[in-house]
Amino acid sequence: MNIKNLKTVINSGIVLIALTTFSTLANAQAETKVRIHTTMGDILVKLYNETPQTRDNFIKLVKQKFYDSTLFHRVIAGFMVQGGDPQSKKAAQGVQLGNGDVGYTIPAEIKPELFHKKGALACARMGDDVNPTKASSGCQFYIAQGKVYTDAELTQMEDRMNFGIKQQIFSSIINKPENSAKKAKFVQYQNASNIDSLRALAATIEPQIDSIYATATKFTYTPEQRKAYTTIGGVPHLDGNYTVFGEVLDGLNIVDAIAAVKTGPADRPVQDVRVLSMEIVK
């Protein structure tokens, strides 16, 4: 093979590799976008590929026009706006909503890197008492609004979360059969509001708690979370408990406008805020 032909082969190979790489990256980065047309304006969202089951279910419902004419039935300023209840389509004014569903749930797809920054699109769900696996509603969703936090406030929230871990460790220890006598005393002192005796009893268990806590996974906000929550804001206390499956690309002003409407019982807007339609954006 002469030098000219060799150069042609090499150049062709480089082009082929470049095209293949570009195609792979394009496919990996392609995310479905959905435009939500509401009575207060449009909201454009993208759906995360990291939550495939939730993403695909949402796309299916959008294509079925399931969300058309549903309401944002629960709105809390400084927190979030919630919609997707099929019972809201023809609901009379003032009727409490939020119990409608599609007859199935979606397994939780909670990812640490997908969090509740302002504009996060996430799934509503039943509480932990009846839903310990944190499975998502098959249709109801919310968009986070929240507020801007300081670093100190986020550190306080971390401390509260980690104190909860210690409480769980204490509960696991005191409920062991060999600690039944201590548990009985604990209940006795608690019922009598005997704080000094409770503290003394807790002190006998603290070394075990500290030993287990030292190796436990602590709750901490990542640098990315801290940057988002201290700049654009969000709802950090929801992290780790709900599936975040997308985010607002355009229309945060519409989310703010919806969050600001006057509400009545059960946080339902006094004047209906309706999803007119949703469409997949090509």
N, C-alpha and C positions, 0 to 999 in steps of 0.2 A: 504494500500500500504506500503510495507516494505521500509527501508532506501535505499537499493540497487536499487529498481525499481524507487524510487523517484529521486535518483541521475541520473539515465538513462534518465528520462523524462526531468529533468532540463538541462542536458548536451545536449540532442537533441534539446531542445528549444533554447539554446544558439547558437548552430551550425546553426539552421534554421534562427535565427535573424541575425547572422553574414553573412550568405550567402545572405539573402534578402537585407541587408544593402549594401553589396559589389556589388550586382547586380544593385541596385538602383543608387549607386554612379557611377558605370561603365557606365550605360546608360546615366546618367546626364552629364558625362564628355566626352562621345564619341563625337568627332568632325570629320567631313569629311575632308580628306586631298586630295589635287589635285597636281599632278606633271605637271608643265608646261615645256615642252621640247621646247627650242628655238635654233636658229642658233648660239647662243653665250653660250649655256649651260643650265642646268636645274635649275628651281626654284620650291621649294616645299612650298606650302601654306596650311594653315588650314582655314576652314570656321567657323565663329562664329554661335553658336546655338541661340544667342540673336537676330539675324537678319534672322528669318526663311524664309520670303518671298524672300529676296535677295539671301540667301543661296540656296534655292530650285531652283530658276530660274537659277543660275549659274551652279548647278549640272546638270540640265536638258540640258542646252546648251553644257556642256562638254560631256555628254553622246551622244548627237546628233552630236558630232564632229564639232559643229558650229565654234569653234575657230581655227580649224586646218587650217594652211596656212594664217592666218591673220597677219598683221604687228603691230609692235609697231610704230604707225604712228605719234606720238607726243612725243618728248623727250626733256626735259629741265634739264640740269645738275644742281644739287643742289635743285631740286624741285620734279619731278616725271617722270615716264615713263607711257605712255597711249597706250592702245590697244583695240581690240574688234570690230573695224569697219568692217562690212562684205564687204564693198566696197573696202577694202584694199587687198583682196585676189589676184586680178589680176590687180591691179592698176599699171599704167605705172610710170616710174621714174619721180619725180617732181610734180606729180598730188597732189593737196591739198586734204587731207582726214579729216574725223572727223564728217561727216554728216550722215553716215550710221547708220541704226537702225533695229530693228525687228518689228516695228509697234506698240509697246506698251511700257509703262513705269512701274516702280515698285514703290509703295508708299514708301516714305522716312522712314527709320528705323534708325534714328539718335539717338545714345545712348551716354550720357556723358562719360561713362566708356570706350567707344570704340573710340580711338582717333588716330590722324595722326602721330604716332611715325614712325621712319624709318622702312620700310618694311610693313606698313599698306596697305591692299588691300581694295580699295574703288571704289564706282561707280561714273562715270562721269555723268553729267546732263546738261540740259539747264539752262540758267541764270534765276535769280529771276524775271526779268522783264516779262518773258513769262512763268515762272514756279514758282510761289510764294509758292507752297507747297513743293518745293525741291524734287520732284519725281525723281527717278533715271532712267538713261538710262536702257533699257532692255537688253543691251549687252556690252556697252563700260565700261571699268574699268581702273583703274590706280594703280600703286604701288608707295607709297611715298618714296622719298629719303631724300630731305631736307638737313638740316645742324644742327650742335650742337649750342644751344643757351646758353647764360648766364642767371642767375636769373634776372639780371637787364633788359635784353632785354625782357624777358617774362613779367615783371612788366610793361614795357612801352607798350607792346602789349595789356595787360589788360586795361591800361588807355585809349588807343585808342578805344578799343571796348566799354568801358563804356562811353566815350565821345559821341560815336555814339548813345547810349541809350538816352543821354541828348538831342541830336539833334532831335531824334524822338519825345521826349516829347515836345520840343519847337514847332515842326511842328504841333503836335496834338492840342496844345494850340492856336497858331496863326491862325489856320484854323477854329476855332470855329466861328459861325456867330456873336457872340457878340464882337469878336475881329477884325471884318472886317476893321475898321478904322485903327487899328494898323498894320494890314497886308498891307494895301495900303501904309502907311508910310514906312513900312519896304522895300517894293518893290521900292518905290521912292528913299529912301536913298541908297539902294543897287545899283540901276542903276546909281546913281550919285557918287558912290564910297565915300559916306559921312560916313567915319568910326566913327567919334565922335558921330554923330546922331544915327547911328546903335547901338553903345555901350550904349548910353543913353536909347534908346528904349528897348534894351535887358534887361537893369537893372530893368525896370518896370515889366518884366515877370519872372525874376530870382527867386523871392520867390515862385511862383507857380511851377516852374521847380524843385527847390530844394525840395519842399514838396513832389512832386510825386516821384522824384528820390530816396528820402530817403527810400521809401517802395518798390522800384523796385528791381527785381532780378538782381544782378550785375554779370558781367562776371568775372570769376576767374579760374585759372588753379589749378587743384587738386594736392596734393603732388605726386601722381603717374605720372601725366602729367609732372610736373616740373622735376622729376627724369629722366624720359625718354628723355625729350627734352634737358636736360643739360648733358646727357651721350651719348646715341646713336644718338640723334637728331631726326629730323622729320620736319613736316610742320604745326606748331601750328595754323597759321592763317586760316586754312581750317576747324578747329574744329567747330562743330555745324551747318555746312552747307552742308555736304556731308555724305552719308551713308558709314561707314567703316564696312566691313563685313568679314574681315579675316586678316591674317598676314603671312609674310614669315617666315617659320621655318628653311629653308636652301636655300642658294643661294643669299644672300644679295650682295655677290661679283659679281654675274651676273647682278643684278640690277644696281650696280655701273658701271659695264662695259657698259651696254646698255646706261645709262645716260651720259656716257663720249663720245659717238660716235659723229662724225661731223654731223651737221644738216644743212638743207637749209631752204627755205621759209616755213612758218607755222610750224617750228620746226620738220619737217619730216627728219629722218636720210637720209643722202646722199646715203649710202649703206643700203639696206633693212635689218631690223632686224625682223625676222619672227618667229611666233609661229608655230613650226612644228606640234605639237599635244598637247593635254591635256588628262590626264587620272586620274580617281579616284584611290587613293591609299588605298588598303585594310589593 
